[in-house]
Amino acid sequence: MAVANSSPVNPVVFFDVSIGGQEVGRMKIELFADVVPKTAENFRQFCTGEFRKDGVPIGYKGNGTGVASIYRGPFADENFKLRHSAPGLLSMANSGPSTNGCQFFITCSKCDWLDGKHVVFGKIIDGLLVMRKIEVSPLGIQVHAFCLSCPEPFRRPFLLPIMFFLFLLFILLSLAQIPPLL
């Protein structure tokens, strides 16, 4: 199934992105809780910092490795109803079936070879140009994530482990053999 139009029941989070210490903009992301509720909730709680281990939000100053999740370990692929049909889709990175955790990527183009292997759980609804700026940046990036549709105590900045995301962004770009936009 192609990615559907926005649903009012789906949470929206956003990333404020800086590259080399300079702010470049915000990406607003709709999470598809109506299609993959477990996966969307895992990501939402990473953005809010709600889920904690030893009092520290999971992912806080992390490096993006491992399979941490709000479910205390890897969790199963919910379904593969949504396809990698366009740029700007968020999908779970994994090391095989049912090994989802905290790692994700954002597609830079249509990536149909990922269908049936990686769960699509969100899409950029505003800020695709910011994604393109990340795509062409040779510098490290820092991303602060926020949740727009969360209870007030959770509307605060939270640093996401983003280097793995950046790495996958470039891999997908090279696999698609599409030159970066300038």
N, C-alpha and C positions, 0 to 999 in steps of 0.2 A: 504494500500500500504506500502510495506517495504520502509525503508529510501533509497533514491536514491543516486547515486554517486554525487560528488561535481559538482556544477555549477559555471562557471566563473562569473556569474552575482550576486552571493550571497556575501554579506559582510562577512568579517572575523574579529572577535574580539579576544582578548586574555586576560586571567587572569594571573597575576603574584601572586602566592600564597605563603604566609608564615604561618608557624604553630609555635606557641610559640615564635615568633620573629625570627625564622630561615627560610630563603627562601628555598622552596622545589621545585620550578619549575614553569613552565608556561603551561597553557592549551589554545590551539588555538581552536576557536569555529567558525564553519561555521553556519551562520543564513540562514534559508530556505526562503529567500525573494521571491523566484520563486514559492513557494507553499502557504505560509502564510505571505504575504507582510506586513500587518498591525501589526501582532504580532512581526515579525522580526524587523520592524522599531522601535517599542516601546522599545524592548530590546537594540537595537543598540544605541538609544539615551540615554538610561540609562548608557551604557558603555562610551559614549563620554561626557556626561554631557551637551549635547546640550540643552535639555529641562530644563528650569529653572522656579522656582516659587519664586517670590520676589528676583530675582537675584541670587538665590542659586540653583545649580544643584539638581534636584530631586534625592533622595537617598543619598545625601551627608551626611555622618555621621548618616545615618538612621539606624533603627533597623529591617527593612524588613517587618514591619507590614502594614496593610492597603491595599488599592486598587489604589494607585497612578498610573497614566499612562500619557503618552504624550497626551492622548485624554481627559484629565481632569476628569477622573473617570473610573469606570469599563467599559470594552469593550467586545463585543460579541465574542464568539468562531467563528473563521473564517471558519474552517473546520476540519475534523478529518481524512483527507486522509492519513497522516503518522501515523504509529503504533509505540508503545513502544516495539520495537522488539529486542533491544540490549542494552548493557551498553553504557554509554556516551552520551545519548540523552538528550537534554534540553526540558523541557515541562513546560507549565504554571500551577502553583498551583492556585486553585480557591475554592470558597465555594459553587459552584453549577453552573448551566448553565449560560454562558455569564457574569461571574464575574471576568474576567481577569484584572490584574493590573500590579504590580511590582514583585510579588512573583513567583518563579520558582524552579524547582528541576532538578537534573541530575540523570538519572537512573543508578543503579549499576548492573542491570541485565535486562533480558526481563521482562516486566511488562504488560502483555496483559490485565489484569483486568482494566487498566487505559484507554484503547482504548475507544474512543467515549465519554470520560469525560474530558480529558485534552489534550490541543493542543500541539503537538510536533512542535518545531520551530527551532531546531538547533541540532548540534552534535559536539562532541569533535573530531577534526581531527588530533590533535597532543597533547599529554600530558595525555593520559588515566592513566598512572602510577601516575601522580600527583593526579588525582581523587581518586585513590586507597589509596594514602597516607592520604588524607583527611578522607576517609572512616574509617581508622583504628586509627585515631588520637583522643586521649582523651582531647586534648587541644583546645582552641579557635583558630580560623583561621582568617587571614586578607587577603583580596583579593584586588588587584589593577587591574582594568580592562582597556583595551586599545582597540582602533579600528584600525585595519590595513588598511582597505580600505576606510577610511574617508578622507575628505578634511583636509589639513594640520592644520588648527586651532584646530581641534578636536583630534589630535593625541597626547594625553597627559594622564597621569594617572588619574584615577577616582576611588575612594573607593566605592565599592558596599556594600549594606546591605546584608551580607552573612550568618548571623546566622540562618535565617529561611531556607535558602538553605541547610545548614549543618544538621539542624534538619530533614528536609524532606529526605535528603540523607540516614540518619540512619533509618528512618521509612520505607523507601522503601526496605532497606536491610533486616530489620527484617520481613517485610511482605513477602518477597521472601523466607525467611527462608534459606538464604545462608550464610554460615560463612564468615566473612571478610577475605580477603587475607592478609597474613603476609609478 
